[in-house]
Amino acid sequence: MSVVHILLAELELTGPGAVAAPEAHTVGSVLRPDLPLARDGWGNPYVPGTSLAGSLRQHAPRERRRDLFGEVFKDPDKNAENGREETTAIASPVRVLGTRLTLPEVPAMRRRRTAVDRHRAAAKATTLHDRELLPPGTELALWLRLDTETTESALVDEVVALLGTWQPRIGGGRTTGYGRAELVAVRHRVVDLSTPGGLRHWLTIGGPDLVDDQAAVVYERAQRAGGAPDEPYLFGMALEFRITDALHIGTGTFADRSGRRSGVAQILRDHEGIPVVPGSAWKGVLRARVEFILRSVGIGDVCISVEDGASGSCGACVVCEAFGWTERAGTMADDGTPAKTIGARGRLLFADSPVREGSVRVRNHVAIDRVFGGARDEALYADETVEDGHVALHIRHDKAVPDLVRAALVLALADLADGAIGIGGGTTRGYGSLAAQRTTTDWLTAERTTAVNTLRAHRTSEAHAPVHATEEAPA
């Protein structure tokens, strides 16, 4: 191998995202987020090369993954003395040399989330947590190395073509809009070690400077795509809603008010200061409603994903299949041993929804004295709200979604448009009510009948299903 090929892939985060490092959260670091960013030895945020290598491998055609990125597997052609299959490891010809992050002027973001109690329809106790995120606009450089015999290589061309169609999702939270990145450019530097110039460059230059001004640009983004993720829409389009009164999705922080006794509960904003409905809020509200609808019509065994005393999501029903699931740590398995925390990523993807044309205002509230009927002393509080705005709901999917979930999701969206459910906090006192725009209203009207018929047909098929004999209940 006398020719070294260095590929520099330049990416840009088009939404918030991060690789979390929960192991870095130690006792006593209560002021740090529950899921802090992964950081290097100098305390700078970074993305491990393994995260990108795994994403790129997953993007490659299945039949080419072993040849491009290696594999560790059980070889049936090789048996050890004890009769077991030997493990064979094939090294990857594509080496990930490292990554480097360049953050924009805005600092790292922090977002807080909480689960919703299915019975009280309010925040569930002990579920508040926050995570640290890289802001959109963060630049990410990835260096790859391939060694060949000649300067022209079909393997290098294949890797460049693979990079050109790559749409990486970095870190966790993909189903709630985190981690989306776009490939900006790919630069290719050939270092021929059989020539004096190539050998001099290799021996005297190191690190990122190996890719210098002699590198060829083999891929360049035509234009910035931006917006929501690129996966197909579940319903063929984004759904448009308007805020009918006020919306408050809080951050758990308060802004001081001079001369006032209490602060103002802040609303969530994106990196540009625009009020936003996070993908996690859409996903939580709609999942809860889909669970409720399917249980109400008596379809299958649908879990209650945050039910007290349960082990979390069941991982077996159609809702878990579509929305994803996780098993709570600390629960017990059937044999009495501690259950392992496992789960699966959902098929539905929910993106953040910036609020357009809305006005931000502060609403004051006060508790009422139950005895005297007047305002209670020192009980004044205030919420920051956004009013009269418009939001677009982006629901996409990367795998087929069960028909039952799709039908129930249509009915859940109809309930949202009718005001039966709301989004954010204070939904029982006028906050969070949405109304569908004309195009979305017409679509919901047309789809509602089909959704009802889908659920009715499934109930009919279950009712006429044959009953099989068992030992406990003989035929």
Phi, psi and omega in degrees: 000098184253358180238127178252127177253123177250123177251129176249110177262122180256123182239163177222131175287124178257005174207170177296148180186164180185155165262116185278156177229074181298338179292342179279350181274107184254166177297131181101348179264050185292339180277349178274157178294157179296327177239085180286163176293148169292134183228154179276188183293344179260006178084009180269140177300144177208163176246120181298144178299332180297326179297316181285325178298318178295320179294317180293321177298317180295331180285335182291151174304143185303321183286350181251356186295319182293318182290329183270321189235011177072178180189150171247122188210162175278123183264111181292342180277351181237119180244135177283177183296329180277004178091352180279153177288137179281150177273128179247135179242131176244123182288150179280130174288343178263114181260133174269112183279329181160176180225162176212134179257141172234108184277146174290183183293333180287144182284174175300148184263158172229133178232138179252145180222156175213152175278161180250131177290125185294333183270316182273346182057031179229174181301136181275137182296146174064020178248001180289130176209160179224159180223152179265138186227148171283140182282157172302148184095352176296132180262138183231124177253135180233125180255131178238150179229136174227137178251130180223177179272334184230166179288334176260127184216129176294329179295316178296317179298323180293319179293320178297317178296323178295318178297323183296336179253010184282133174234080188290148170239115191260128175080193183270178177076025183299322184286352177242025170092006182269153166085009182285134180223155178236143176281125182267311183200158173231127179247141185237120178243122178264126178243103181271107184287351178275356179249149179302318181296317180294319179294321179296317180298320182291322185275332185258343181244139181222168175066210183299336182290352174300327176269094185256198183288354175273356178290141179268137176277109184259352174207141177211133180295131181292314178202158181287127182282307180064190176075205184280169181303162189271356179295157184292149176292141177295320182252014176084356182194167170280148181257129187258132178228159173235151179280123184275336179223277180211154181230131177225109170244107192275169177249354184082008179244160183230140175264136181289143175243118181297131178082359179249157184278337183229161178271180180254125178292120187279150174268160180284134178231157177273189185293344178259008179082011180270132176303142187218145170262113185289155178300329180295327179291315177302312184297316182295314182294315184288325177296315180301320181288321178297317176302314182297316182295313182293322177292324183294325180269004174074034181261115171060186177260093181262128185283165171252102197295338179236031181292136177297139177081351179268169181273014182099202179297146185283329181080005184238340184274171183292331179292316177297324179297321184275321185261349185089169182201161175211148178260134183293139174289145178094351177279165184252141176282177183297330181273007178089358178271155178300132180284144177280145178278106180230177179175189180211146179285144181284169179267339180271140182238127181243127181260162173296149180235099175297143179273120181261143174058030178261157176247133181267127180223164178251127178250128180265142178225158177214143177283153182258134175288120185291340182270310186267346177080003179252188180292135179283139182294138178058035179240019178282134175215165186219147177239138169275129183229160173244134187234153172060030181257178179235143177227147176249125180265116180258109175247114180238173180212150177247358173216167181298137180257134180305143182300324179298317180292319179299316180295315179295327179293324175299315180293325177295320177293325176295321175297322178296317180291331180275354180087008179290331174228160179230180181237140179086199183268163174067030184290343178271359178229038170098351180273155167080008180278134180238153174233141182283145173287168189304313182298317180291323177299314179297320180294316179298320178298319180287325185276338185299316181297317179297320180295317179297318180295325178297314179293321180294320180295323179292321178295321180294318180294324177293322182293330182261007179291141181292145178265121182271145181287144176229169179293326182287326182230084183295148180290000000 
